[in-house]
Amino acid sequence: MQLLKRNRPLQAVHYLLLSLAVFAVLFPPAVVVLNAFKGTEEYNVSGVFDLPNSFFNMDNFRTVMNIGHMGRAFYNTGIILALSLIGNILIGTTAAYALGRFDFKLKRAILAGYVLATLIPSVTTQVATFSIIKNLGLFNTHLAPVLLYLGTDVVQIYIFLQFIRGIPFDLDESAMMEGASLFRIFRSVIFPLLIPATATVTIIKTISIYNDMYIPYLYMPAQKLGVVSTSLMKFAGVNSAQWNLISAAVVIILIPTVIIYLFLQRYIFSGIVSGSVK
Amino acid sequence: MYSSLYKKQKTIILFAFLLLPVTLLILFSLYPGANLLYLSLTSWDGYSSDKGWVGFDNYREIFRNSEIFSVFGHNLYYFFGGILQNVVALYFAVILSRKLRGRNGFRVLIFLPYIMNSVAIAYMFSYVYDAQHGSLNALLTNLGLGDLITSWLGNKHMVNISLALISMWKYLGFNMVIYIGALQSIPEDLYEAARIDGANGWQSFRFITWPSLLKIIELSMLLTVTGALEVFDLPFIMTKGGPAGASETFVTKTVDTAFHYSNYGLASAMGVVLLAIVIIVITVQRKLILREEKGR
């Protein structure tokens, strides 16, 4: 390690390749940002890499917000995200407590069920899920994606289960000595100790739900129920080849996540690491 | 002593805490899986109440009709892209785990695509790849590489490479961050000791870093294989499988077979085949890992 550090030509190669990677990462978003500020006439005569006349030209963004209904899209995404996160945390912590702390008859069967659920490619089972959602009367409601995010992606169970196994059982026992009920133990001992795992689940689920397109596309096609992904698809479909407008829509969707990411990157990195090494 | 006291409570807790999660699990994962299996043995068209039993005909069709199975050839691009992505991610992880000026900035930037909305990424790259107005062709022209200009999504020899590159662009940083996490869990003393024993950089990578990373590399490879088998979003949004089916993947073809051609029986059988392949891959992988652990 030390020897390599002093190896200057090699160091230069590392920096060169890193710069290349950064260029590749930033090239597509940079072009989108440059062109999001160009009016249609301006766009038609300028080159892709030309700076816009003004970075204060908000016309495209206004069009996107009004015609693309992006405000509503963020609201719908926000509701689904909040409900799914609360549900995931409740279901994940309670199920992990039951499965991680007690022995009972069906335990092995339930664990096997969760393993199986991770293997089934959910895109291909939509026919059955669709009829269930329809029969429950939940088609075209916010609850449809929420229930599907709770029932099909079960990674939260593994994260909590893994974590709860690391909490010493002595804690439960000493609480029992003091006569605490099991529910009390869960609420006052286990749940607070699961907070790091809860943070991991929140991060991983937020990324996957914000980015999901297929479930809202299938289960909430109603115009007023568009989430960010599906609203962008609709907007881009109507304004195809108007790249300045599409660019503005892309920028609007990317900005919130990029800002949150820059503030929380440390937590996001550790969340990703502990979430994948389950 | 406590067990008798808490026995009743335990029953109540188990029931209360597992009822909802298990109901959701059965309703939205296990039942649909079982239903997939059942439908794969019928010729259901998606709407009529009659689900004609056809036995294994759908499966015969999949293996006989070369058009269906050959689609996996398109998934191969994502698989090879995924391997390359893992190699590059590992390289970046190793150099960014050292004391390198600006390493945090590089980490943050390289990971950035992973948190971006996938539909936004799809349109962003549609713009990059656009034949007339695209920035990639403009960049090539500016660099004097005008000969390379092509319609990146319209050329049937190019389209899968173009799409696989987006997937690499998005997931490289994710792999890198996981590798960095694994690298940081290796105790620094090991390197220290190796250095005192006169090991050079390559040797400490070969005998300390690599063995500690093996498990996480295997996990990443597993994700790469299943990810490549289940590619869907990018071709679905960007090319609709075109031009002329050149960028169809097994999953987009399955979805098309069901929702477009109303052949739910065949589509379900394709879903089951995909599930079977995933299970085989995972089983083989587990066998390999177990064997290695025994060997140690």
Contacts between the chains, C-beta under 8 A, distances in Angstrom:
chain1	res1	chain2	res2	distance
A	1	B	98	6.5
A	1	B	191	5.4
A	1	B	195	7.1
A	1	B	201	6.0
A	1	B	204	6.3
A	2	B	195	6.2
A	3	B	200	5.7
A	3	B	201	5.2
A	4	B	98	7.5
A	4	B	201	3.7
A	5	B	98	6.5
A	5	B	99	6.8
A	7	B	201	7.9
A	14	B	95	4.9
A	14	B	100	7.2
A	17	B	91	7.7
A	17	B	92	7.9
A	18	B	92	7.1
A	18	B	95	7.4
A	18	B	96	7.9
A	18	B	106	5.2
A	21	B	88	7.8
A	21	B	92	6.8
A	21	B	106	7.8
A	21	B	110	5.7
A	21	B	172	7.7
A	22	B	106	6.7
A	22	B	109	5.0
A	22	B	110	7.0
A	24	B	169	6.8
A	25	B	109	5.6
A	25	B	110	6.1
A	25	B	112	6.0
A	25	B	113	6.0
A	25	B	169	7.1
A	25	B	173	7.7
A	26	B	109	7.0
A	27	B	128	7.3
A	27	B	135	7.2
A	27	B	139	7.7
A	28	B	121	7.9
A	28	B	124	4.7
A	28	B	125	6.1
A	28	B	127	7.6
A	28	B	128	5.0
A	28	B	135	7.6
A	28	B	169	7.8
A	29	B	124	6.6
A	31	B	127	6.7
A	31	B	128	6.7
A	31	B	135	4.3
A	32	B	124	5.4
A	32	B	127	6.6
A	35	B	127	7.9
A	47	B	138	6.7
A	48	B	133	6.8
A	48	B	134	7.6
A	48	B	135	4.6
A	48	B	138	4.7
A	49	B	135	7.2
A	49	B	138	6.5
A	49	B	139	7.9
A	49	B	142	7.6
A	91	B	20	6.2
A	91	B	21	4.7
A	91	B	24	7.0
A	94	B	16	7.8
A	94	B	17	3.9
A	94	B	18	7.6
A	94	B	20	7.8
A	94	B	21	6.9
A	95	B	17	6.4
A	95	B	18	6.1
A	95	B	21	4.1
A	95	B	22	7.8
A	97	B	13	7.8
A	97	B	17	6.1
A	98	B	13	6.6
A	98	B	14	5.3
A	98	B	17	4.1
A	98	B	18	5.0
A	99	B	18	7.7
A	102	B	10	5.9
A	102	B	13	7.7
A	102	B	14	6.2
A	104	B	10	8.0
A	104	B	14	5.9
A	110	B	18	7.0
A	110	B	22	6.1
A	110	B	25	7.8
A	113	B	22	7.5
A	113	B	25	5.6
A	113	B	26	7.4
A	113	B	29	7.7
A	113	B	30	5.8
A	114	B	25	6.7
A	116	B	29	7.5
A	116	B	30	6.6
A	116	B	33	6.9
A	117	B	25	6.0
A	117	B	29	3.7
A	117	B	30	6.6
A	117	B	33	7.8
A	119	B	275	6.5
A	119	B	278	5.8
A	119	B	279	6.0
A	119	B	282	7.1
A	120	B	29	6.1
A	120	B	32	7.4
A	120	B	33	4.6
A	120	B	36	7.8
A	120	B	275	6.0
A	121	B	229	8.0
A	121	B	230	5.2
A	121	B	251	7.0
A	121	B	271	6.8
A	121	B	274	5.6
A	121	B	275	6.3
A	121	B	278	6.9
A	122	B	29	7.6
A	122	B	32	7.9
A	123	B	230	7.0
A	123	B	232	5.6
A	123	B	251	5.4
A	123	B	254	7.5
A	123	B	255	6.7
A	124	B	36	6.7
A	124	B	251	6.8
A	124	B	254	5.4
A	124	B	255	7.8
A	124	B	267	7.4
A	124	B	268	7.6
A	124	B	270	7.1
A	124	B	271	3.2
A	124	B	274	6.3
A	124	B	275	7.6
A	125	B	29	8.0
A	125	B	32	3.8
A	125	B	33	6.1
A	125	B	35	7.3
A	125	B	36	5.1
A	125	B	271	6.5
A	126	B	32	7.9
A	126	B	255	7.9
A	126	B	258	7.8
A	127	B	32	7.8
A	127	B	35	7.3
A	127	B	36	7.5
A	127	B	39	6.6
A	127	B	46	7.4
A	127	B	258	6.3
A	127	B	264	5.7
A	127	B	267	7.6
A	127	B	268	6.9
A	128	B	31	6.5
A	128	B	32	3.7
A	128	B	35	3.7
A	128	B	36	6.5
A	128	B	39	7.7
A	129	B	28	5.9
A	129	B	32	5.0
A	132	B	27	6.1
A	132	B	28	7.1
A	132	B	31	7.4
A	132	B	32	7.5
A	147	B	24	6.9
A	147	B	28	6.6
A	148	B	28	5.9
A	150	B	24	5.2
A	150	B	28	7.7
A	151	B	24	3.8
A	151	B	25	6.3
A	151	B	27	6.1
A	151	B	28	2.9
A	151	B	29	5.9
A	152	B	28	5.2
A	152	B	29	5.5
A	154	B	25	6.9
A	154	B	29	7.1
A	157	B	21	7.4
A	173	B	2	7.7
A	176	B	2	5.3
A	176	B	6	6.9
A	181	B	9	6.2
A	182	B	6	6.3
A	182	B	9	4.7
A	182	B	10	6.6
A	182	B	13	4.8
A	183	B	9	7.8
A	183	B	13	6.5
A	186	B	13	7.5
A	186	B	17	7.9
A	207	B	114	7.5
A	207	B	115	5.9
A	210	B	117	6.3
A	211	B	116	7.6
A	211	B	117	5.2
A	211	B	118	4.7
A	211	B	119	7.9
A	212	B	118	7.9
A	213	B	118	6.2
A	213	B	119	5.1
A	213	B	233	6.4
A	213	B	237	7.2
A	214	B	232	7.3
A	214	B	233	7.3
A	214	B	236	7.8
A	228	B	117	6.3
A	228	B	119	7.7
A	229	B	117	6.2
A	229	B	118	7.3
A	229	B	119	4.3
A	230	B	119	7.8
A	232	B	117	7.6
A	232	B	119	4.9
A	232	B	120	6.3
A	232	B	123	6.8
A	233	B	119	5.8
A	233	B	237	6.8
A	236	B	123	5.3
A	241	B	133	7.6
A	243	B	127	5.2
A	243	B	130	7.2
A	243	B	133	5.9
A	246	B	123	5.4
A	246	B	127	6.8
A	247	B	127	6.8
A	249	B	120	8.0
A	249	B	123	7.6
A	250	B	120	4.7
A	250	B	123	5.6
A	250	B	124	5.5
A	253	B	117	5.2
A	253	B	119	7.7
A	253	B	120	4.7
A	254	B	116	5.8
A	254	B	117	6.7
A	254	B	120	5.5
A	257	B	115	5.2
A	257	B	116	6.6
A	257	B	117	6.8
A	258	B	112	7.2
A	258	B	115	7.4
A	258	B	116	7.7
A	261	B	112	7.0
A	261	B	115	4.8
A	262	B	108	7.2
A	265	B	108	5.4
A	265	B	111	7.6
A	268	B	115	7.2
A	269	B	107	7.5
A	269	B	111	7.3
A	269	B	177	5.3
A	269	B	180	7.7
A	269	B	181	7.5
A	270	B	181	7.5
A	272	B	174	6.7
A	272	B	177	5.4
A	272	B	178	6.8
A	272	B	181	7.8
A	273	B	177	6.4
A	273	B	178	5.9
A	273	B	180	7.7
A	273	B	181	3.2
A	273	B	182	7.9
A	274	B	181	7.8
A	276	B	178	5.3
A	276	B	219	7.3
A	277	B	178	7.3
A	277	B	181	7.0
A	277	B	182	7.4
A	277	B	216	6.8
A	277	B	219	7.4
